[in-house]
């Protein structure tokens, strides 16, 4: 009798699990359809394409969107490494699509690209030099596909390393470079961020923050626990006011991810897994990067769109760097209510600055 009850109970639980899973998948499909309808490109000359392109020996996914395919191309280089932006870009770049043909690229080890390729092959080929070459190859692919001499490049965080390198080494490919959350010198940035956070903790008499930060000396170090503690307090003590829009809100990111029409369930897994994979593979090399070594002379216009309260890429270092370099045109635009994600935290201003300062250079 008991065995029979357990049997039926097991069947009931399994049935309930199937119902719950089916309902979740149906709801995900509904969200994806709704997002696709909201973001639909309906203009006669518009473009909305998503495809895998053979770059650096693997299939890398590129999304191209815009209201007029003849508009200048703007390539967004996402951060991380490994934080794919194809499923997240709809939260901020919709207005750009009126004036630019906007390209989002899931880099090697990120998102759809991570999910679509052999993991060990990506592990063996993920290094800064290969990622730089991938960037050149993507730019050349776009130039050839759309018959353009040059494009615009916007780099964020890790992507700003690739972008600034490209601007210095291959000025013939781009009209201008825009950096936001710009990385200059990783080691120096970590030192300054740590000292700034500790100073704020003591100034605010935040004993817990001061205790936690003092406990991780020496810092910086390739110690994930120490870095996690430092990042937590840097975000809290140095970041923008908490009442503003928060790009890193976990619920919003998860909602954007599962509702992205470009992503399958395998891609969702690739998005999550790719972040830790890329960090594990590249963090030691990335931490040694110092873009001061490029030299101060640039042959294309350089723009820095920087959040005044960026807790992770310290604004003081970016400002100092901007004063050293030379370029045909050089502008530094402060975003007074932003941290590390000015393109989301001050969407209207970011779009306006792109339109007014950057876009005219295509002419």
Residue frames relative to the residue before (quaternion, step in Angstrom):
aa qw qx qy qz dx dy dz
X 1.0000 0.0000 0.0000 0.0000 0.00 0.00 0.00
X 0.6727 0.4847 -0.2922 0.4766 3.56 0.88 -0.97
X 0.6356 0.5343 -0.3294 0.4495 3.55 1.02 -0.85
X 0.6559 0.5139 -0.3112 0.4570 3.57 0.98 -0.80
X 0.6355 0.5266 -0.3243 0.4622 3.56 1.05 -0.84
X 0.6594 0.5066 -0.3025 0.4658 3.58 0.97 -0.90
X 0.6162 0.5505 -0.3410 0.4483 3.56 1.08 -0.77
X 0.7004 0.4585 -0.2706 0.4754 3.57 0.86 -1.00
X 0.6137 0.5450 -0.3419 0.4576 3.55 1.12 -0.69
X 0.6460 0.5200 -0.3085 0.4660 3.55 1.03 -0.83
X 0.6380 0.5175 -0.3193 0.4724 3.56 1.01 -0.83
X 0.6556 0.5202 -0.3095 0.4515 3.57 0.97 -0.87
X 0.6561 0.5050 -0.3096 0.4676 3.59 0.97 -0.89
X 0.6522 0.5106 -0.3135 0.4644 3.57 0.97 -0.88
X 0.6487 0.5211 -0.3107 0.4595 3.55 1.01 -0.84
X 0.6419 0.5195 -0.3110 0.4705 3.54 1.02 -0.86
X 0.6392 0.5286 -0.3239 0.4551 3.59 1.00 -0.84
X 0.6427 0.5173 -0.3205 0.4655 3.57 1.03 -0.82
X 0.6476 0.5196 -0.3133 0.4609 3.57 0.99 -0.87
X 0.6667 0.5024 -0.3024 0.4600 3.57 0.90 -0.95
X 0.6675 0.4983 -0.3006 0.4646 3.58 0.93 -0.92
X 0.6523 0.5134 -0.3132 0.4614 3.57 0.93 -0.88
X 0.6521 0.5142 -0.3099 0.4630 3.57 0.98 -0.86
X 0.6453 0.5201 -0.3189 0.4597 3.57 0.99 -0.85
X 0.6701 0.4937 -0.2998 0.4662 3.59 0.94 -0.86
X 0.6430 0.5103 -0.3217 0.4719 3.58 1.03 -0.77
X 0.6496 0.5038 -0.3165 0.4733 3.58 1.01 -0.80
X 0.6202 0.5282 -0.3375 0.4716 3.60 1.05 -0.73
X 0.6496 0.5138 -0.3134 0.4647 3.57 0.97 -0.84
X 0.6301 0.5257 -0.3254 0.4700 3.56 1.07 -0.78
X 0.6565 0.5068 -0.3110 0.4641 3.60 0.93 -0.88
X 0.6540 0.5199 -0.3148 0.4503 3.58 0.94 -0.84
X 0.6480 0.5074 -0.3181 0.4705 3.58 1.00 -0.83
X 0.6541 0.5203 -0.3155 0.4494 3.57 0.96 -0.86
X 0.6588 0.4927 -0.3096 0.4769 3.59 0.95 -0.86
X 0.6387 0.5308 -0.3286 0.4497 3.59 0.96 -0.84
X 0.6593 0.4980 -0.3056 0.4731 3.58 1.01 -0.79
X 0.6657 0.5105 -0.3041 0.4514 3.57 0.96 -0.88
X 0.7668 0.3582 -0.1824 0.5005 3.59 1.02 -0.77
X 0.3339 0.7809 -0.4809 0.2180 3.57 1.25 0.16
X 0.3031 -0.7119 0.6073 0.1803 3.56 -1.06 0.85
X 0.0500 -0.8502 0.5236 -0.0223 3.59 -0.37 1.23
X 0.4996 0.6635 -0.4374 0.3448 3.61 1.20 -0.17
X 0.6309 -0.5848 0.3583 0.3627 3.62 -1.07 0.72
X 0.7668 0.3339 -0.1806 0.5175 3.58 1.01 -0.79
X 0.4045 0.7495 -0.4480 0.2720 3.56 1.27 0.24
X 0.1774 -0.7612 0.6121 0.1205 3.53 -1.35 0.26
X 0.0632 0.7528 -0.6525 0.0600 3.54 -1.10 0.83
X 0.1965 0.8056 -0.5244 0.1934 3.54 0.10 1.29
X 0.0506 -0.7656 0.6413 0.0039 3.53 -1.17 0.75
X 0.2277 0.7915 -0.5359 0.1856 3.56 -0.55 1.10
X 0.4567 -0.6386 0.5461 0.2923 3.51 -1.35 0.42
X 0.1049 -0.7866 0.6081 0.0197 3.56 -0.85 1.03
X 0.4407 -0.6908 0.5043 0.2726 3.56 -0.95 0.86
X 0.1136 0.7833 -0.5909 0.1561 3.54 -0.37 1.32
X 0.8592 -0.0004 -0.0091 0.5115 3.59 -0.75 0.99
X 0.7325 -0.4679 0.2367 0.4341 3.56 1.00 0.80
X 0.7357 0.3011 -0.2259 0.5631 3.60 1.26 0.10
X 0.5379 -0.5963 0.4808 0.3521 3.57 -1.32 0.26
X 0.0276 -0.8002 0.5988 -0.0196 3.58 -0.62 1.15
X 0.3861 -0.7708 0.4757 0.1745 3.54 -0.83 1.08
X 0.0568 -0.7930 0.6053 -0.0403 3.51 -0.93 1.07
X 0.1312 -0.7711 0.6201 0.0604 3.56 -0.93 0.98
X 0.0891 -0.7882 0.6089 0.0073 3.57 -0.91 1.01
X 0.0768 0.8067 -0.5765 0.1043 3.57 -0.67 1.12
X 0.3062 0.7457 -0.5651 0.1755 3.54 -1.11 0.70
X 0.5551 -0.6278 0.4415 0.3206 3.54 -1.20 0.57
X 0.7819 0.1014 -0.0627 0.6119 3.58 1.22 -0.44
X 0.3765 -0.7705 0.4708 0.2072 3.55 -0.40 1.23
X 0.6231 0.5462 -0.3391 0.4454 3.58 1.23 -0.28
X 0.4797 0.6604 -0.4421 0.3719 3.60 1.26 -0.09
X 0.6313 -0.5198 0.3993 0.4145 3.60 -1.20 0.39
X 0.4424 -0.6992 0.5049 0.2458 3.56 -1.10 0.75
X 0.0914 -0.7666 0.6348 0.0330 3.55 -1.05 0.91
X 0.1486 -0.7926 0.5896 0.0463 3.57 -0.52 1.22
X 0.2024 -0.7710 0.5966 0.0929 3.57 -0.76 1.12
X 0.1687 -0.7786 0.5997 0.0752 3.58 -0.79 1.07
X 0.2976 -0.8120 0.4799 0.1477 3.56 -0.31 1.29
X 0.5669 -0.6357 0.4354 0.2914 3.51 -1.32 0.40
X 0.2661 0.7576 -0.5777 0.1463 3.50 -1.32 -0.34
X 0.4124 0.2519 -0.5500 -0.6812 1.46 -0.76 -2.42
X 0.7140 0.4850 -0.3392 0.3741 3.52 -1.24 0.57
X 0.6055 0.5482 -0.3746 0.4388 3.62 1.23 -0.01
X 0.2264 -0.8231 0.5121 0.0950 3.56 0.06 1.37
X 0.2406 -0.8118 0.5218 0.1037 3.56 -1.00 0.84
X 0.4027 0.7110 -0.4984 0.2899 3.63 1.14 -0.04
X 0.7478 0.3888 -0.2623 0.4698 3.67 0.78 -0.79
X 0.7017 0.4825 -0.2568 0.4570 3.61 1.22 -0.31
X 0.5527 0.6825 -0.3751 0.2967 3.57 1.17 -0.58
X 0.5745 0.6182 -0.3797 0.3790 3.58 1.10 -0.57
X 0.5997 0.5873 -0.3496 0.4161 3.56 1.23 -0.40
X 0.8282 0.2072 -0.0973 0.5116 3.61 1.16 -0.32
X 0.7669 0.4426 -0.2396 0.3982 3.63 0.92 -0.66
X 0.3441 0.7728 -0.4832 0.2257 3.61 1.22 0.14
X 0.6771 0.4944 -0.2974 0.4567 3.60 0.92 -0.87
X 0.5983 0.5752 -0.3651 0.4218 3.58 1.08 -0.62
X 0.6296 0.5983 -0.3263 0.3731 3.56 1.08 -0.81
X 0.5570 0.5923 -0.3976 0.4252 3.60 1.24 -0.17
X 0.8007 0.3077 -0.1144 0.5011 3.56 1.06 -0.77
X 0.7505 0.2558 -0.1549 0.5894 3.57 1.27 -0.40
X 0.3552 -0.6084 0.6360 0.3150 3.50 -1.39 0.19
X 0.1778 -0.8481 0.4970 0.0450 3.55 -0.17 1.36
X 0.1324 -0.8006 0.5834 0.0329 3.56 -0.85 1.03
X 0.0864 -0.7489 0.6561 0.0341 3.52 -0.94 1.04
X 0.0930 -0.8076 0.5822 -0.0143 3.56 -0.88 1.03
X 0.2694 -0.7264 0.6112 0.1618 3.57 -0.79 1.06
X 0.3125 -0.8044 0.4797 0.1586 3.56 -0.25 1.31
X 0.7193 -0.3890 0.3484 0.4581 3.53 -1.35 0.12
X 0.8180 0.2139 -0.1781 0.5035 3.58 -0.79 1.05
X 0.7089 0.4336 -0.2535 0.4951 3.61 1.25 0.07
X 0.8954 0.0515 -0.0151 0.4419 3.53 -1.21 0.72
X 0.8450 -0.0519 0.0753 0.5269 3.54 -0.87 -1.02
X 0.6295 0.5323 -0.3417 0.4513 3.59 1.04 -0.69
X 0.6265 0.5154 -0.3321 0.4813 3.59 0.98 -0.78
X 0.7127 0.4798 -0.2633 0.4388 3.58 0.84 -1.01
X 0.7156 0.4935 -0.2471 0.4282 3.60 1.11 -0.64
X 0.7573 0.3744 -0.1816 0.5033 3.59 1.21 -0.25
X 0.6565 -0.5012 0.3977 0.3995 3.51 -1.33 0.38
X 0.4638 -0.7188 0.4461 0.2630 3.56 -0.69 1.10
X 0.6806 0.4922 -0.3046 0.4492 3.58 0.87 -0.89
X 0.6086 0.5353 -0.3538 0.4667 3.59 1.08 -0.66
X 0.6531 0.4934 -0.3162 0.4796 3.58 0.99 -0.79
X 0.6281 0.5406 -0.3402 0.4444 3.57 0.98 -0.82
X 0.6935 0.4894 -0.2770 0.4504 3.59 0.91 -0.92
X 0.7686 0.3845 -0.1919 0.4739 3.58 1.04 -0.72
X 0.5531 0.6173 -0.4063 0.3847 3.61 1.21 -0.05
X 0.3384 0.6751 -0.5956 0.2737 3.52 -0.46 1.29
X 0.6978 -0.5006 0.3033 0.4128 3.56 -1.22 0.44
X 0.6526 0.5222 -0.3339 0.4357 3.59 0.88 -0.87
X 0.6709 0.4858 -0.3100 0.4666 3.60 0.91 -0.85
X 0.6462 0.5130 -0.3251 0.4621 3.59 1.00 -0.77
X 0.6090 0.5308 -0.3492 0.4748 3.59 1.08 -0.64
X 0.6731 0.4846 -0.2982 0.4724 3.57 0.92 -0.90
X 0.5920 0.5560 -0.3583 0.4605 3.59 1.07 -0.71
X 0.6484 0.5293 -0.3163 0.4464 3.58 0.96 -0.89
X 0.6422 0.5041 -0.3187 0.4816 3.58 0.94 -0.85
X 0.6717 0.5111 -0.3006 0.4442 3.57 0.91 -0.93
X 0.6387 0.5087 -0.3288 0.4744 3.60 1.01 -0.75
X 0.6403 0.5147 -0.3246 0.4688 3.60 0.95 -0.85
X 0.6697 0.4892 -0.3022 0.4700 3.60 0.90 -0.87
X 0.6093 0.5457 -0.3493 0.4571 3.58 1.04 -0.75
X 0.6823 0.4809 -0.2890 0.4687 3.59 0.88 -0.92
X 0.6422 0.5219 -0.3262 0.4569 3.58 0.95 -0.82
X 0.6963 0.4651 -0.2759 0.4720 3.58 0.91 -0.88
X 0.6613 0.5210 -0.3176 0.4363 3.57 0.90 -0.89
X 0.7969 0.2912 -0.1372 0.5111 3.57 0.90 -0.93
X 0.4392 -0.7330 0.4340 0.2855 3.57 1.30 0.30
X 0.4091 0.6928 -0.4826 0.3462 3.57 0.80 1.06
X 0.4573 -0.6612 0.5186 0.2912 3.52 -1.14 0.65
X 0.8098 0.0230 0.0339 0.5853 3.56 0.97 -0.89
X 0.1695 -0.7492 0.6261 0.1339 3.54 -1.36 0.26
X 0.4666 -0.6066 0.5388 0.3521 3.56 -1.36 -0.04
X 0.1320 -0.7735 0.6145 0.0809 3.58 -1.18 0.62
X 0.0868 -0.7681 0.6343 0.0133 3.54 -0.97 1.01
X 0.0753 -0.8228 0.5632 0.0049 3.58 -0.59 1.16
X 0.1191 -0.7931 0.5956 0.0466 3.55 -0.97 0.93
X 0.8584 -0.0067 -0.0210 0.5126 3.57 -0.96 0.99
X 0.8090 0.0424 -0.0040 0.5863 3.66 -0.53 -1.06
X 0.6441 0.5329 -0.3231 0.4436 3.59 0.97 -0.80
X 0.6075 0.5587 -0.3620 0.4332 3.60 1.16 -0.49
X 0.5566 0.5695 -0.3930 0.4598 3.60 1.22 -0.36
X 0.6729 0.4811 -0.2853 0.4841 3.55 0.89 -0.99
X 0.6807 0.5194 -0.2923 0.4261 3.57 0.93 -0.92
X 0.6855 0.4685 -0.2955 0.4726 3.58 0.87 -0.90
X 0.6027 0.5411 -0.3454 0.4740 3.58 1.09 -0.73
X 0.6528 0.5166 -0.3113 0.4583 3.59 0.91 -0.93
X 0.6543 0.5246 -0.3130 0.4458 3.58 0.92 -0.92
X 0.6934 0.4719 -0.2764 0.4691 3.57 1.00 -0.81
X 0.7770 0.3880 -0.1872 0.4590 3.56 0.82 -1.00
X 0.8071 0.1692 -0.0728 0.5609 3.61 1.09 -0.59
X 0.0159 0.8412 -0.5395 0.0328 3.60 0.63 1.08
X 0.5809 0.6107 -0.3719 0.3890 3.59 1.16 -0.46
X 0.6671 0.5349 -0.2931 0.4277 3.59 1.24 -0.38
X 0.8016 0.2974 -0.1189 0.5049 3.61 1.11 -0.55
X 0.5125 -0.6147 0.5109 0.3138 3.53 -1.27 0.57
X 0.7696 -0.1600 0.1725 0.5936 3.55 0.96 -0.98
X 0.2969 -0.7261 0.5896 0.1926 3.52 -1.33 0.35
X 0.1196 -0.7629 0.6326 0.0589 3.55 -1.06 0.88
X 0.1045 -0.7926 0.5995 0.0375 3.58 -0.76 1.08
X 0.0378 0.7750 -0.6304 0.0239 3.56 -1.03 0.80
X 0.7589 0.1074 -0.1637 0.6210 3.55 -0.72 1.06
X 0.1428 0.8621 -0.4743 0.1066 3.53 1.14 0.80
X 0.2642 -0.7301 0.6125 0.1482 3.53 -0.99 0.95
X 0.1332 -0.7744 0.6136 0.0776 3.56 -1.01 0.86
X 0.7863 -0.0790 0.1318 0.5984 3.56 0.54 -1.24
X 0.3749 -0.7760 0.4577 0.2185 3.58 -0.26 1.25
X 0.6840 0.4927 -0.3016 0.4455 3.57 0.80 -0.96
X 0.6749 0.4784 -0.2919 0.4800 3.58 0.90 -0.91
X 0.6222 0.5507 -0.3360 0.4436 3.57 1.04 -0.79
X 0.6591 0.5037 -0.3091 0.4651 3.59 0.96 -0.86
X 0.6446 0.5230 -0.3231 0.4545 3.57 0.98 -0.81
X 0.6893 0.4705 -0.2826 0.4730 3.57 0.86 -0.98
X 0.6409 0.5267 -0.3307 0.4499 3.60 0.95 -0.83
X 0.6519 0.5127 -0.3085 0.4658 3.56 0.96 -0.87
X 0.6869 0.4799 -0.2891 0.4629 3.59 0.84 -0.97
X 0.6378 0.5227 -0.3288 0.4603 3.60 0.99 -0.79
X 0.6673 0.4973 -0.3044 0.4634 3.58 0.94 -0.87
X 0.6570 0.5020 -0.3141 0.4666 3.59 0.94 -0.85
X 0.6286 0.5310 -0.3294 0.4631 3.58 1.02 -0.79
X 0.6679 0.4908 -0.2977 0.4736 3.58 0.95 -0.87
X 0.6233 0.5448 -0.3420 0.4447 3.59 0.99 -0.80
X 0.6909 0.4621 -0.2788 0.4810 3.57 0.92 -0.88
X 0.6465 0.5266 -0.3225 0.4480 3.59 0.99 -0.81
X 0.7291 0.4021 -0.2272 0.5051 3.59 1.06 -0.74
X 0.3870 -0.7359 0.4623 0.3082 3.57 1.34 0.00
X 0.3180 0.7184 -0.5366 0.3080 3.55 1.02 0.91
X 0.2398 -0.8356 0.4798 0.1186 3.54 0.11 1.34
X 0.6467 0.5248 -0.3319 0.4430 3.58 0.99 -0.79
X 0.6506 0.5087 -0.3164 0.4667 3.56 0.96 -0.86
X 0.6657 0.5025 -0.3077 0.4579 3.58 0.88 -0.94
X 0.6483 0.5229 -0.3143 0.4555 3.58 0.97 -0.86
X 0.6711 0.4990 -0.2969 0.4610 3.58 0.91 -0.96
X 0.6884 0.4846 -0.2892 0.4557 3.57 0.88 -0.92
X 0.6554 0.5053 -0.3157 0.4642 3.57 0.98 -0.78
X 0.6386 0.5652 -0.3227 0.4106 3.59 1.13 -0.64
X 0.7147 0.4629 -0.2667 0.4514 3.62 1.14 -0.43
X 0.3892 0.6894 -0.5052 0.3436 3.58 1.23 0.32
X 0.5321 -0.2047 -0.8199 0.0530 1.67 -1.87 1.66
X 0.0053 -0.7646 0.6434 -0.0368 3.52 -1.15 0.80
X 0.5222 -0.1373 -0.8417 -0.0016 1.68 -2.06 1.41
X 0.0226 -0.7682 0.6397 0.0117 3.51 -1.33 0.39
X 0.5113 -0.6221 0.4842 0.3423 3.56 -1.21 0.45
X 0.3764 0.6828 -0.5020 0.3744 3.50 0.66 1.24
X 0.3818 -0.7711 0.4596 0.2201 3.57 -0.33 1.26
X 0.6345 0.5325 -0.3376 0.4471 3.60 1.01 -0.74
X 0.6667 0.4928 -0.3025 0.4702 3.58 0.92 -0.90
X 0.6622 0.5058 -0.3128 0.4559 3.55 0.93 -0.86
X 0.6301 0.5379 -0.3351 0.4487 3.57 1.02 -0.74
X 0.6476 0.5069 -0.3133 0.4748 3.58 0.97 -0.85
X 0.6660 0.5047 -0.3051 0.4568 3.58 0.90 -0.94
X 0.6748 0.5006 -0.3019 0.4504 3.60 0.86 -0.95
X 0.6231 0.5559 -0.3410 0.4318 3.58 1.00 -0.81
X 0.7434 0.3997 -0.2358 0.4818 3.57 0.80 -0.99
X 0.5800 0.5558 -0.3847 0.4546 3.60 1.11 -0.50
X 0.6533 0.5132 -0.3159 0.4584 3.57 0.95 -0.88
X 0.7097 0.4683 -0.2664 0.4539 3.57 0.91 -0.91
X 0.7684 0.3970 -0.1978 0.4614 3.58 0.90 -0.92
X 0.7819 0.3351 -0.1586 0.5012 3.60 1.09 -0.66
X 0.5820 0.6345 -0.3573 0.3620 3.59 1.23 -0.40
X 0.7000 -0.4686 0.3358 0.4216 3.57 -1.35 0.08
X 0.7001 -0.4432 0.3256 0.4554 3.62 -1.23 0.24
X 0.5264 -0.6887 0.4051 0.2907 3.61 -0.89 0.89
X 0.6275 0.5631 -0.3464 0.4113 3.61 1.18 -0.30
X 0.5699 0.5985 -0.3847 0.4111 3.61 1.27 -0.01
X 0.6850 -0.4517 0.3525 0.4500 3.59 -1.28 0.05
X 0.1986 -0.8040 0.5566 0.0663 3.57 -0.89 1.00
X 0.3407 -0.7707 0.5019 0.1949 3.57 -0.39 1.21
X 0.7305 0.4499 -0.2406 0.4539 3.59 0.96 -0.83
X 0.3050 0.7487 -0.5268 0.2624 3.60 1.19 0.37
X 0.4370 -0.7526 0.4296 0.2409 3.56 -0.49 1.21
X 0.6488 0.5232 -0.3206 0.4501 3.58 0.98 -0.84
X 0.6663 0.4974 -0.3069 0.4632 3.59 0.93 -0.87
X 0.6549 0.5099 -0.3203 0.4567 3.59 0.90 -0.89
X 0.6556 0.5076 -0.3146 0.4621 3.58 0.93 -0.87
X 0.6437 0.5137 -0.3178 0.4698 3.57 1.00 -0.82
X 0.6504 0.5080 -0.3132 0.4699 3.59 0.93 -0.87
X 0.6560 0.5351 -0.3089 0.4334 3.55 0.98 -0.88
X 0.7468 0.4123 -0.2411 0.4628 3.59 0.69 -1.07
X 0.7061 0.4441 -0.2713 0.4803 3.60 1.18 -0.42
X 0.4630 0.6844 -0.4507 0.3379 3.61 1.26 -0.03
X 0.3803 -0.7500 0.4877 0.2345 3.63 -0.55 1.07
X 0.6125 0.5742 -0.3492 0.4162 3.60 1.19 -0.41
X 0.7361 0.4537 -0.2080 0.4572 3.57 1.19 -0.54
X 0.2982 -0.7012 0.6220 0.1803 3.53 -1.16 0.82
X 0.6878 -0.4338 0.3484 0.4661 3.59 -1.27 -0.01
X 0.6250 0.5309 -0.3367 0.4628 3.59 1.06 -0.73
X 0.6417 0.5129 -0.3167 0.4742 3.56 1.07 -0.73
X 0.5984 0.5512 -0.3562 0.4596 3.59 1.07 -0.72
X 0.6484 0.4967 -0.3079 0.4879 3.55 0.98 -0.86
X 0.6435 0.5332 -0.3162 0.4490 3.56 1.00 -0.85
X 0.6104 0.5494 -0.3433 0.4559 3.57 1.07 -0.75
X 0.7117 0.4549 -0.2585 0.4687 3.58 0.82 -1.03
X 0.7103 0.4584 -0.2637 0.4646 3.57 0.81 -1.01
X 0.6286 0.5795 -0.3370 0.3943 3.57 1.01 -0.80
X 0.6057 0.5722 -0.3643 0.4160 3.59 1.06 -0.67
X 0.7212 0.4150 -0.2565 0.4918 3.59 0.79 -0.99
X 0.5972 0.5663 -0.3558 0.4428 3.59 1.07 -0.71
X 0.7022 0.4729 -0.2761 0.4550 3.57 0.76 -1.04
X 0.6331 0.5258 -0.3381 0.4566 3.55 0.99 -0.79
X 0.6711 0.5078 -0.3062 0.4450 3.58 0.84 -0.97
X 0.6994 0.4844 -0.2756 0.4474 3.57 0.94 -0.90
X 0.8359 0.3086 -0.1040 0.4418 3.58 0.82 -0.99
X 0.4897 0.7213 -0.4299 0.2348 3.59 1.13 -0.48
X 0.6458 0.5333 -0.3430 0.4253 3.62 0.90 -0.81
X 0.6917 0.4590 -0.2808 0.4818 3.59 0.96 -0.84
X 0.6474 0.5386 -0.3205 0.4336 3.56 0.96 -0.88
X 0.6442 0.5502 -0.3235 0.4214 3.57 0.99 -0.81
X 0.6658 0.5024 -0.3042 0.4602 3.61 1.20 -0.34
X 0.4907 0.6995 -0.4183 0.3082 3.59 1.26 -0.20
X 0.0540 0.7529 -0.6532 0.0597 3.53 -1.04 0.94
X 0.2432 -0.8207 0.5032 0.1189 3.58 -0.23 1.27
X 0.4324 0.6629 -0.4786 0.3802 3.58 1.24 0.06
X 0.6125 0.5882 -0.3365 0.4071 3.56 1.15 -0.63
X 0.5206 0.6293 -0.4208 0.3948 3.59 1.22 -0.24
X 0.4661 -0.6305 0.4780 0.3959 3.55 1.07 -0.75
X 0.5650 -0.6728 0.3816 0.2873 3.60 -1.13 0.58
X 0.6608 0.5592 -0.3023 0.3990 3.61 1.17 -0.39
X 0.0309 -0.7813 0.6228 -0.0272 3.55 -0.79 1.15
X 0.2925 -0.7752 0.5411 0.1440 3.55 -1.14 0.69
X 0.6777 0.3752 -0.3057 0.5535 3.57 1.25 0.43
X 0.6151 -0.5350 0.4114 0.4076 3.62 -1.19 0.38
X 0.1459 -0.7835 0.6027 0.0401 3.56 -1.02 0.91
X 0.0577 -0.7842 0.6178 0.0017 3.55 -0.91 1.02
X 0.1148 -0.7520 0.6428 0.0904 3.55 -1.13 0.72
X 0.0936 -0.7683 0.6331 0.0157 3.57 -0.69 1.17
X 0.0929 0.8714 -0.4644 0.1277 3.56 0.10 1.30
X 0.4323 -0.6856 0.5338 0.2412 3.51 -1.02 0.92
X 0.5033 -0.6735 0.4565 0.2911 3.55 -0.85 0.99
X 0.7799 0.3077 -0.1424 0.5261 3.59 1.11 -0.71
X 0.2134 0.7796 -0.5564 0.1928 3.57 0.95 0.82
X 0.2492 -0.8129 0.5050 0.1483 3.61 -0.42 1.14
X 0.7267 0.4719 -0.2281 0.4440 3.59 1.16 -0.51
X 0.7419 0.1689 -0.1336 0.6350 3.60 1.15 -0.59
X 0.3100 -0.8306 0.4252 0.1821 3.52 0.09 1.35
X 0.4935 -0.7071 0.4299 0.2679 3.58 -0.67 1.13
X 0.6131 0.5671 -0.3658 0.4109 3.59 1.00 -0.69
X 0.6645 0.5006 -0.3053 0.4632 3.59 1.00 -0.78
X 0.6425 0.5138 -0.3222 0.4683 3.57 1.03 -0.80
X 0.6455 0.5189 -0.3183 0.4612 3.58 0.97 -0.85
X 0.6522 0.5111 -0.3183 0.4605 3.59 0.90 -0.89
X 0.6506 0.5132 -0.3145 0.4631 3.58 0.97 -0.84
X 0.6504 0.5361 -0.3171 0.4348 3.56 0.95 -0.88
X 0.6617 0.5102 -0.3052 0.4568 3.57 1.12 -0.59
X 0.6567 0.5219 -0.2969 0.4562 3.57 1.25 -0.42
X 0.6981 0.4951 -0.2913 0.4274 3.56 0.90 -0.90
X 0.2631 -0.7308 0.6095 0.1588 3.53 -1.33 0.44
X 0.0881 0.7845 -0.6055 0.1010 3.55 -0.99 0.90
X 0.6490 -0.5162 0.3687 0.4199 3.62 -1.16 0.42
X 0.7557 -0.0232 0.0083 0.6544 3.54 1.21 -0.65
X 0.0042 0.8035 -0.5921 0.0615 3.55 -0.87 0.96
X 0.0811 0.8031 -0.5837 0.0877 3.57 -0.70 1.07
X 0.1586 -0.7560 0.6309 0.0725 3.53 -1.14 0.79
X 0.0527 -0.8104 0.5832 -0.0168 3.58 -0.55 1.18
X 0.2709 -0.7704 0.5606 0.1371 3.56 -0.70 1.14
X 0.1718 -0.7253 0.6569 0.1134 3.54 -1.18 0.73
X 0.2974 -0.8485 0.4198 0.1239 3.48 -0.03 1.45
X 0.7499 0.3457 -0.2090 0.5239 3.61 1.19 -0.33
X 0.6040 0.5869 -0.3269 0.4289 3.56 1.23 0.40
X 0.3049 -0.7013 0.6103 0.2067 3.47 -1.41 0.37
X 0.8512 -0.1148 0.1173 0.4986 3.55 -0.72 -1.13
X 0.7589 0.3508 -0.1699 0.5217 3.59 1.22 -0.40
X 0.0359 -0.8542 0.5188 0.0037 3.57 0.72 1.07
X 0.6250 0.5618 -0.3438 0.4189 3.61 1.04 -0.68
X 0.7065 0.3827 -0.2468 0.5418 3.58 1.25 -0.37
X 0.6954 0.5028 -0.2742 0.4341 3.57 0.91 -0.93
X 0.7680 0.0899 -0.0798 0.6291 3.59 1.21 -0.52
X 0.1028 -0.8643 0.4911 0.0365 3.54 0.68 1.19
X 0.6747 0.5135 -0.3079 0.4317 3.56 0.83 -1.01
X 0.6898 0.4701 -0.2866 0.4701 3.58 0.81 -0.98
X 0.6354 0.5377 -0.3430 0.4354 3.59 0.91 -0.84
X 0.6738 0.4906 -0.2906 0.4699 3.56 0.92 -0.92
X 0.6450 0.5270 -0.3181 0.4529 3.55 0.99 -0.85
X 0.6637 0.5023 -0.3074 0.4613 3.59 0.95 -0.85
X 0.6161 0.5301 -0.3427 0.4711 3.58 1.04 -0.73
X 0.6880 0.5000 -0.2756 0.4479 3.53 0.93 -0.98
X 0.7599 0.4202 -0.2133 0.4479 3.57 0.82 -1.00
X 0.7808 0.3568 -0.1819 0.4795 3.59 0.93 -0.84
X 0.7745 0.3961 -0.1829 0.4581 3.56 0.90 -0.97
X 0.6701 0.5489 -0.3161 0.3869 3.58 0.72 -1.06
X 0.6421 0.5466 -0.3597 0.3995 3.68 0.84 -0.76
X 0.5827 0.6058 -0.3784 0.3876 3.60 1.14 -0.46
X 0.5396 0.6119 -0.4074 0.4104 3.59 1.23 -0.25
X 0.6594 0.5087 -0.2994 0.4656 3.57 1.24 -0.40
